[in-house]
Amino acid sequence: MALSFIKQEKQYRNLFLAGVVNGIGDRFSSVAVLALAIELTGSGFAVGMTLAIRLLPFVIFAPIGGRLADRFSRKTILVATDLIRIVFALSFLLVHGKEDLWIVYVSTFMLAVGEAIYAPARKSAIPQLVNKEHLMKINSLEQVLVGIVLIVGAFSGGIVSYLFGAGLTFMINAASFLGAAIIISSITFPKKKSLQDEKQQHKEKPIPTFKKVILLSVPVQILLFCEVVIASMNGIDNVLITVYAIKEYHLGDVGVGLFYGALGIGLTLSFSVANRLRKNIFGIGLASLMLEGAFLVVLSQTHYIAAAFLVFCGAAFMSGIGNACFDTVLMKEIPEEHQGTMFGLLASIGNPLLGISMLLSGVALEYLTPRTLGLIGGSAYMLIAIFLMVFLSVKRVRERDSMPSPEILKK
């Protein structure tokens, strides 16, 4: 069975469950907060401000969270950030009028700070908790987690808020943080090495500095480049999901939920392929990036709703495989002592670039049709992937040619 390996990974099962609980609660609250902001002001400016505030903390606090994860107990960081966020999740209940809008902004900022610290600690905890042979399977399962959160959150969050009021969604979010903290507190993390043990390890086998790790590893350099470029392109996809649903297919909010649900389905299905991968993971990740771009190009030319739904599923399917491959490469290339710092760095780069990309995509739609912008974005994915595949192939050929032949070694 595809999931038989998970029986051996008891600690990760709890981390996965905590991620589902935490993620769905956050999705519920996000929908309600944005609706609350526009209800109080009647303006899209408050929505834009709220979205921007959610991304800004990652610039400063994601690197801090990564450093903390490398120096202190990841379990303590995860539990503490969940418990502290309960207060800010419930603070939205105090918002009753436009004069209380500052609570929305402050609490949104603090929740984002918590997520910026939480995310690199959680991601860098995965290699600590699982068998290294299962890393690819686990990272593909992480895409299922995102898919579940998207499907349940996209379809259910707005419905719950509409039927029972935003207050219930805020309470559900607070309860989800508490539930996740309880689950994580049951996880047994490996003990941190003492200072004396670390010094001894450095003497026996020197661990390269974070800077040297990046300089010496071509895959890490390529993935850092990918993070910058992909985050710059992702803003187009995020904006176009809503624009396609409302302006191109005239489906309204139902269409937005439908297409987000399609992304969740695609990410969930990606596990069926990604968990079977064993060799050439990096190359497969780049190929998946190229195929994701191809799906986005097809989407820009699709005029049927059912076809668009399937293409969204396909794009997310390839994205899930690519993400699992890239995360696995990073976890294998980066020493455990630097993984928190690396994932914090990636979060601090990716999220602000995503926000800027979304802003620029909105501006671009003033001059381009949605389908033209979608064609440009999809083509960019394909060209970037092809360039990196050629670069990697040339690099490997040069390395092979530079190695001494067997005859020389015998002499």
LUMMINU-760121 format. One record per residue (C-alpha): residue in one letter; x, y, z. Coordinates in nm, 2 decimals, always signed. Each point is the difference from the previous one (the first is absolute). Layout:
BEGIN
A / X / Y / Z
...
This chain:
BEGIN
M / +0.00 / +0.00 / +0.00
A / +0.11 / +0.35 / -0.08
L / -0.04 / +0.12 / +0.36
S / +0.14 / -0.30 / +0.17
F / +0.32 / +0.19 / +0.09
I / -0.20 / +0.24 / +0.21
K / -0.05 / -0.27 / +0.26
Q / +0.37 / +0.02 / +0.08
E / -0.01 / +0.38 / +0.04
K / -0.21 / +0.05 / +0.31
Q / +0.15 / +0.34 / +0.09
Y / -0.05 / +0.14 / -0.35
R / -0.37 / -0.12 / +0.00
N / -0.06 / +0.23 / +0.30
L / +0.18 / +0.29 / -0.18
F / -0.21 / -0.06 / -0.31
L / -0.32 / -0.01 / +0.20
A / +0.10 / +0.32 / +0.18
G / +0.06 / +0.16 / -0.34
V / -0.34 / -0.09 / -0.12
V / -0.18 / +0.13 / +0.31
N / +0.21 / +0.32 / +0.00
G / -0.03 / +0.06 / -0.37
I / -0.38 / -0.05 / -0.03
G / -0.06 / +0.23 / +0.29
D / +0.22 / +0.27 / -0.15
R / -0.18 / -0.03 / -0.34
F / -0.34 / +0.04 / +0.18
S / +0.12 / +0.32 / +0.17
S / +0.17 / +0.15 / -0.31
V / -0.32 / -0.01 / -0.19
A / -0.20 / +0.16 / +0.28
V / +0.27 / +0.27 / +0.07
L / +0.01 / +0.12 / -0.37
A / -0.39 / +0.00 / +0.00
L / +0.00 / +0.20 / +0.33
A / +0.25 / +0.25 / -0.14
I / -0.20 / +0.08 / -0.31
E / -0.33 / +0.00 / +0.20
L / +0.14 / +0.27 / +0.24
T / +0.15 / +0.22 / -0.26
G / -0.19 / -0.07 / -0.33
S / +0.34 / +0.03 / -0.17
G / +0.24 / -0.24 / -0.15
F / +0.29 / +0.20 / +0.15
A / -0.06 / -0.17 / +0.34
V / +0.02 / -0.34 / -0.17
G / +0.32 / +0.09 / -0.17
M / +0.15 / +0.14 / +0.32
T / -0.10 / -0.32 / +0.19
L / +0.16 / -0.22 / -0.27
A / +0.32 / +0.21 / +0.00
I / +0.02 / -0.01 / +0.38
R / -0.01 / -0.38 / -0.01
L / +0.31 / -0.01 / -0.22
L / +0.22 / +0.27 / +0.15
P / +0.10 / -0.18 / +0.32
F / +0.17 / -0.27 / -0.20
V / +0.27 / +0.23 / -0.11
I / +0.13 / +0.05 / +0.36
F / -0.14 / -0.28 / +0.21
A / +0.04 / -0.31 / -0.23
P / +0.39 / +0.03 / +0.02
I / -0.03 / +0.05 / +0.37
G / -0.23 / -0.30 / +0.03
G / +0.25 / -0.21 / -0.20
R / +0.29 / +0.10 / +0.22
L / -0.21 / -0.08 / +0.32
A / -0.08 / -0.34 / -0.15
D / +0.37 / -0.08 / -0.04
R / +0.09 / +0.11 / +0.35
F / -0.30 / -0.10 / +0.22
S / -0.26 / -0.27 / +0.04
R / -0.22 / -0.01 / -0.31
K / -0.28 / -0.16 / +0.21
T / +0.00 / +0.30 / +0.24
I / -0.01 / +0.25 / -0.29
L / -0.29 / -0.18 / -0.17
V / -0.21 / -0.03 / +0.32
A / +0.08 / +0.35 / +0.12
T / -0.09 / +0.17 / -0.33
D / -0.33 / -0.19 / -0.02
L / -0.10 / +0.09 / +0.35
I / +0.09 / +0.37 / -0.04
R / -0.20 / +0.03 / -0.32
I / -0.32 / -0.11 / +0.18
V / -0.02 / +0.35 / +0.16
F / +0.03 / +0.18 / -0.33
A / -0.24 / -0.24 / -0.17
L / -0.27 / +0.08 / +0.26
S / +0.07 / +0.38 / -0.01
F / -0.20 / +0.02 / -0.33
L / -0.31 / -0.05 / +0.22
L / +0.06 / +0.35 / +0.14
V / -0.05 / +0.16 / -0.34
H / -0.34 / +0.16 / -0.03
G / +0.05 / +0.31 / -0.21
K / +0.23 / +0.19 / -0.23
E / +0.18 / +0.16 / +0.30
D / +0.11 / -0.35 / +0.10
L / +0.17 / -0.07 / -0.33
W / +0.34 / +0.05 / +0.17
I / -0.06 / -0.33 / +0.18
V / -0.04 / -0.18 / -0.33
Y / +0.34 / +0.14 / -0.12
V / +0.19 / -0.06 / +0.33
S / -0.14 / -0.35 / +0.05
T / +0.06 / -0.10 / -0.37
F / +0.36 / +0.12 / +0.04
M / +0.06 / -0.19 / +0.32
L / -0.16 / -0.32 / -0.15
A / +0.23 / +0.03 / -0.30
V / +0.30 / +0.05 / +0.24
G / -0.10 / -0.33 / +0.17
E / -0.02 / -0.17 / -0.34
A / +0.34 / +0.14 / -0.11
I / +0.16 / -0.15 / +0.31
Y / -0.20 / -0.32 / -0.01
A / +0.05 / -0.10 / -0.37
P / +0.38 / -0.04 / -0.01
A / +0.00 / -0.18 / +0.34
R / -0.27 / -0.24 / -0.12
K / +0.17 / -0.07 / -0.33
S / +0.35 / -0.05 / +0.14
A / -0.15 / -0.24 / +0.26
I / -0.11 / -0.25 / -0.27
P / +0.35 / -0.14 / -0.06
Q / +0.04 / -0.04 / +0.37
L / -0.31 / -0.20 / +0.05
V / +0.00 / -0.24 / -0.30
N / +0.21 / -0.27 / -0.15
K / +0.23 / +0.16 / -0.27
E / -0.11 / -0.27 / -0.24
H / -0.36 / +0.13 / +0.02
L / +0.08 / +0.37 / -0.06
M / -0.13 / +0.00 / -0.36
K / -0.32 / -0.17 / +0.11
I / -0.05 / +0.24 / +0.30
N / +0.06 / +0.31 / -0.22
S / -0.26 / -0.13 / -0.25
L / -0.24 / -0.05 / +0.30
E / +0.06 / +0.36 / +0.09
Q / -0.16 / +0.10 / -0.33
V / -0.30 / -0.21 / +0.10
L / -0.02 / +0.21 / +0.32
V / -0.01 / +0.32 / -0.20
G / -0.26 / -0.16 / -0.23
I / -0.22 / -0.10 / +0.29
V / +0.02 / +0.35 / +0.15
L / -0.09 / +0.15 / -0.34
I / -0.29 / -0.23 / -0.06
V / -0.16 / +0.02 / +0.34
G / +0.09 / +0.36 / +0.06
A / -0.10 / +0.13 / -0.34
F / -0.34 / -0.18 / +0.00
S / -0.09 / +0.02 / +0.36
G / +0.15 / +0.33 / +0.14
G / -0.23 / +0.24 / -0.19
I / -0.30 / -0.22 / +0.06
V / +0.05 / -0.02 / +0.38
S / +0.06 / +0.38 / +0.01
Y / -0.31 / +0.06 / -0.20
L / -0.23 / -0.23 / +0.19
F / +0.12 / +0.05 / +0.35
G / +0.18 / +0.33 / +0.00
A / +0.37 / +0.09 / +0.00
G / +0.02 / -0.03 / +0.38
L / -0.03 / -0.38 / -0.02
T / +0.29 / -0.02 / -0.25
F / +0.22 / +0.20 / +0.23
M / -0.08 / -0.23 / +0.29
I / +0.07 / -0.31 / -0.22
N / +0.34 / +0.15 / -0.09
A / +0.09 / +0.06 / +0.36
A / -0.11 / -0.36 / +0.08
S / +0.21 / -0.13 / -0.29
F / +0.31 / +0.17 / +0.15
L / -0.07 / -0.16 / +0.33
G / -0.06 / -0.34 / -0.15
A / +0.32 / +0.02 / -0.21
A / +0.20 / +0.10 / +0.31
I / -0.14 / -0.30 / +0.19
I / +0.08 / -0.24 / -0.29
I / +0.36 / +0.13 / -0.04
S / +0.06 / -0.02 / +0.38
S / -0.05 / -0.37 / -0.04
I / +0.28 / -0.03 / -0.26
T / +0.34 / -0.14 / +0.12
F / +0.28 / +0.21 / -0.16
P / +0.36 / -0.11 / +0.00
K / +0.20 / +0.17 / +0.27
K / +0.21 / +0.30 / -0.09
K / +0.37 / -0.07 / +0.02
S / +0.18 / +0.17 / +0.29
L / +0.25 / +0.27 / -0.07
Q / +0.28 / -0.24 / +0.09
D / -0.13 / -0.27 / -0.24
E / -0.02 / +0.26 / -0.27
K / +0.35 / +0.11 / +0.05
Q / +0.12 / -0.36 / -0.01
Q / -0.20 / -0.06 / -0.32
H / +0.16 / +0.31 / -0.16
K / +0.35 / -0.14 / +0.09
E / -0.08 / -0.34 / -0.14
K / -0.19 / +0.11 / -0.31
P / +0.00 / +0.37 / -0.06
I / -0.35 / +0.13 / -0.10
P / +0.02 / +0.26 / -0.28
T / -0.15 / +0.34 / +0.07
F / -0.33 / +0.09 / -0.15
K / +0.17 / +0.23 / -0.25
K / +0.24 / -0.29 / -0.11
V / -0.30 / -0.24 / -0.03
I / -0.15 / +0.23 / -0.26
L / +0.32 / +0.07 / -0.18
L / +0.10 / -0.37 / -0.03
S / -0.34 / -0.14 / -0.10
V / -0.12 / +0.06 / -0.36
P / -0.35 / -0.14 / +0.07
V / -0.04 / +0.24 / +0.29
Q / +0.10 / +0.29 / -0.21
I / -0.24 / -0.10 / -0.28
L / -0.28 / -0.05 / +0.26
L / +0.06 / +0.35 / +0.15
F / -0.02 / +0.14 / -0.36
C / -0.32 / -0.20 / -0.05
E / -0.15 / +0.14 / +0.32
V / +0.06 / +0.35 / -0.12
V / -0.14 / -0.06 / -0.35
I / -0.29 / -0.22 / +0.09
A / -0.12 / +0.23 / +0.28
S / +0.02 / +0.28 / -0.26
M / -0.22 / -0.20 / -0.23
N / -0.24 / -0.14 / +0.26
G / -0.16 / +0.34 / +0.05
I / -0.14 / -0.03 / -0.35
D / -0.17 / -0.34 / +0.08
N / -0.14 / +0.13 / +0.33
V / -0.16 / +0.30 / -0.16
L / -0.12 / -0.18 / -0.31
I / -0.19 / -0.27 / +0.20
T / -0.25 / +0.26 / +0.11
V / +0.00 / +0.19 / -0.33
Y / -0.06 / -0.31 / -0.21
A / -0.28 / -0.11 / +0.23
I / -0.18 / +0.33 / +0.01
K / +0.08 / +0.18 / -0.33
E / +0.07 / -0.28 / -0.25
Y / -0.24 / -0.27 / +0.12
H / -0.25 / +0.22 / +0.18
L / -0.03 / -0.24 / +0.30
G / +0.04 / +0.25 / +0.28
D / +0.12 / -0.11 / +0.34
V / -0.11 / -0.35 / -0.06
G / +0.25 / -0.02 / -0.29
V / +0.28 / +0.13 / +0.22
G / -0.07 / -0.28 / +0.25
L / -0.04 / -0.25 / -0.28
F / +0.34 / +0.08 / -0.15
Y / +0.18 / +0.01 / +0.34
G / -0.16 / -0.34 / +0.06
A / +0.15 / -0.12 / -0.33
L / +0.34 / +0.11 / +0.12
G / -0.05 / -0.20 / +0.32
I / -0.11 / -0.31 / -0.20
G / +0.31 / +0.03 / -0.22
L / +0.24 / +0.04 / +0.29
T / -0.16 / -0.30 / +0.18
L / +0.02 / -0.22 / -0.31
S / +0.37 / +0.09 / -0.05
F / +0.08 / -0.23 / +0.29
S / -0.09 / -0.30 / -0.22
V / +0.31 / +0.07 / -0.22
A / +0.24 / +0.20 / +0.22
N / +0.02 / -0.26 / +0.28
R / +0.12 / -0.26 / -0.26
L / +0.30 / +0.20 / -0.11
R / +0.35 / -0.12 / +0.09
K / +0.25 / +0.12 / -0.26
N / +0.08 / +0.33 / -0.18
I / -0.23 / +0.19 / +0.23
F / +0.14 / +0.34 / -0.08
G / -0.04 / -0.06 / -0.38
I / -0.36 / -0.12 / +0.05
G / -0.07 / +0.31 / +0.21
L / +0.11 / +0.23 / -0.29
A / -0.20 / -0.21 / -0.25
S / -0.30 / +0.04 / +0.22
L / +0.05 / +0.38 / +0.01
M / +0.01 / +0.00 / -0.38
L / -0.32 / -0.20 / -0.03
E / -0.17 / +0.22 / +0.26
G / +0.07 / +0.29 / -0.24
A / -0.14 / -0.20 / -0.29
F / -0.33 / -0.05 / +0.19
L / -0.01 / +0.38 / +0.07
V / +0.05 / +0.07 / -0.36
V / -0.29 / -0.24 / -0.09
L / -0.21 / +0.16 / +0.27
S / +0.04 / +0.35 / -0.16
Q / -0.15 / -0.14 / -0.32
T / -0.28 / -0.21 / +0.16
H / -0.36 / +0.13 / -0.03
Y / -0.19 / -0.29 / +0.16
I / -0.06 / -0.01 / +0.38
A / +0.04 / -0.38 / +0.03
A / +0.33 / +0.02 / -0.20
A / +0.13 / +0.29 / +0.21
F / -0.08 / -0.20 / +0.32
L / +0.20 / -0.30 / -0.13
V / +0.29 / +0.22 / -0.11
F / +0.01 / +0.17 / +0.34
C / +0.02 / -0.36 / +0.15
G / +0.28 / -0.08 / -0.25
A / +0.21 / +0.31 / +0.08
A / -0.03 / -0.06 / +0.38
F / +0.08 / -0.37 / -0.06
M / +0.33 / +0.09 / -0.16
S / +0.07 / +0.27 / +0.26
G / -0.05 / -0.25 / +0.28
I / +0.26 / -0.24 / -0.16
G / +0.24 / +0.29 / -0.06
N / -0.03 / +0.13 / +0.36
A / +0.05 / -0.34 / +0.15
C / +0.31 / -0.06 / -0.22
F / +0.16 / +0.34 / +0.09
D / -0.07 / -0.03 / +0.37
T / +0.16 / -0.34 / +0.01
V / +0.31 / +0.12 / -0.18
L / +0.04 / +0.28 / +0.25
M / -0.05 / -0.23 / +0.30
K / +0.27 / -0.23 / -0.14
E / +0.24 / +0.28 / -0.11
I / -0.02 / +0.22 / +0.31
P / +0.15 / -0.13 / +0.33
E / -0.26 / -0.03 / +0.28
E / +0.18 / +0.29 / +0.19
H / -0.09 / +0.24 / -0.28
Q / -0.34 / -0.11 / -0.11
G / -0.20 / +0.24 / +0.21
T / +0.21 / +0.29 / -0.13
M / -0.05 / -0.12 / -0.36
F / -0.38 / -0.04 / +0.02
G / -0.02 / +0.34 / +0.18
L / +0.20 / +0.16 / -0.28
L / -0.23 / -0.15 / -0.26
A / -0.31 / +0.12 / +0.18
S / +0.14 / +0.35 / +0.03
I / +0.08 / +0.01 / -0.37
G / -0.31 / -0.18 / -0.13
N / -0.29 / +0.17 / +0.18
P / +0.10 / +0.37 / -0.06
L / +0.07 / -0.08 / -0.37
L / -0.34 / -0.16 / -0.02
G / -0.16 / +0.31 / +0.14
I / +0.19 / +0.22 / -0.25
S / -0.09 / -0.23 / -0.28
M / -0.37 / +0.01 / +0.09
L / +0.01 / +0.38 / +0.00
L / +0.18 / +0.02 / -0.34
S / -0.24 / -0.26 / -0.14
G / -0.29 / +0.22 / +0.10
V / +0.16 / +0.30 / -0.17
A / +0.08 / -0.21 / -0.31
L / -0.37 / -0.10 / -0.04
E / -0.07 / +0.37 / -0.06
Y / +0.19 / -0.04 / -0.33
L / -0.02 / -0.37 / -0.08
T / -0.29 / -0.24 / -0.03
P / -0.01 / -0.28 / +0.27
R / +0.07 / -0.26 / -0.26
T / +0.30 / +0.19 / -0.14
L / +0.15 / +0.03 / +0.35
G / -0.06 / -0.37 / +0.06
L / +0.17 / -0.09 / -0.32
I / +0.30 / +0.22 / +0.09
G / +0.02 / -0.16 / +0.35
G / -0.03 / -0.36 / -0.12
S / +0.26 / +0.06 / -0.27
A / +0.24 / +0.15 / +0.26
Y / -0.03 / -0.32 / +0.21
M / +0.09 / -0.21 / -0.30
L / +0.30 / +0.21 / -0.11
I / +0.14 / +0.02 / +0.35
A / -0.03 / -0.38 / +0.04
I / +0.16 / -0.07 / -0.34
F / +0.29 / +0.24 / +0.07
L / +0.07 / -0.16 / +0.34
M / -0.02 / -0.35 / -0.14
V / +0.25 / +0.09 / -0.27
F / +0.22 / +0.17 / +0.26
L / -0.01 / -0.30 / +0.23
S / +0.08 / -0.24 / -0.29
V / +0.30 / +0.21 / -0.12
K / +0.13 / +0.01 / +0.36
R / -0.02 / -0.38 / +0.04
V / +0.17 / -0.05 / -0.34
R / +0.29 / +0.23 / +0.11
E / +0.03 / -0.17 / +0.33
R / +0.01 / -0.34 / -0.17
D / +0.26 / +0.11 / -0.25
S / +0.22 / +0.16 / +0.27
M / +0.02 / -0.33 / +0.19
P / +0.32 / -0.21 / -0.07
S / -0.05 / -0.31 / -0.21
P / +0.03 / -0.35 / +0.15
E / +0.33 / -0.05 / -0.19
I / +0.15 / +0.31 / +0.16
L / -0.11 / -0.11 / +0.35
K / +0.17 / -0.34 / -0.05
K / +0.33 / +0.16 / -0.08
